[in-house]
């Protein structure tokens, strides 16, 4: 790439272009047999009301845990108070 190009005449027989070398990558091709691997999927069946109750409590736990984590990450009293006020306005109980 960084080598200097040599002088070439413009009125060559092939239109002034260099012949392109074609390189085939990869070697010979092997005949491969396709192997399919079936992975069983887990299926859960729940009663509709039980799922919504469980999901709500699960989301509440995640929300409260996130609030506690943010309070623990606050390094000063000022940050702690601001985060507590923000989460009070959202409705998260921080203890």
C-alpha positions, 0 to 999 in steps of 0.5 A, spaced: 500 500 500 505 504 501 510 502 496 511 507 490 507 506 483 512 505 477 511 509 471 506 505 466 505 508 459 498 510 458 497 507 451 497 500 453 494 494 449 489 492 454 486 499 455 491 502 460 489 497 466 493 492 469 490 485 469 487 483 476 489 477 479 483 473 482 484 469 489 480 464 491 479 464 499 478 458 503 481 451 499 476 446 497 469 445 499 467 439 503 460 436 503 458 437 510 452 434 513 447 438 516 446 437 524 440 439 527 440 440 534 433 441 538 433 444 544 427 443 548 423 449 551 421 450 558 413 452 558 410 454 564 402 455 565 399 459 570 392 461 572 391 468 569 390 472 576 396 468 579 401 471 574 398 478 575 399 478 582 406 475 582 408 480 577 406 486 581 409 484 587 415 482 583 416 489 580 415 492 586 421 488 589 425 490 583 423 498 584 424 498 592 431 494 591 433 499 586 431 505 590 435 502 596 441 501 591 441 508 589 441 510 596 446 506 598 450 509 592 449 516 595 456 518 598 454 524 602 448 526 606 445 531 601 445 526 595 441 521 600 436 526 602 435 528 594 434 521 592 430 520 598 425 526 596 425 523 589 423 516 591 418 519 595 415 523 590 415 517 585 412 512 591 417 508 593 418 506 600 426 507 602 427 505 609 
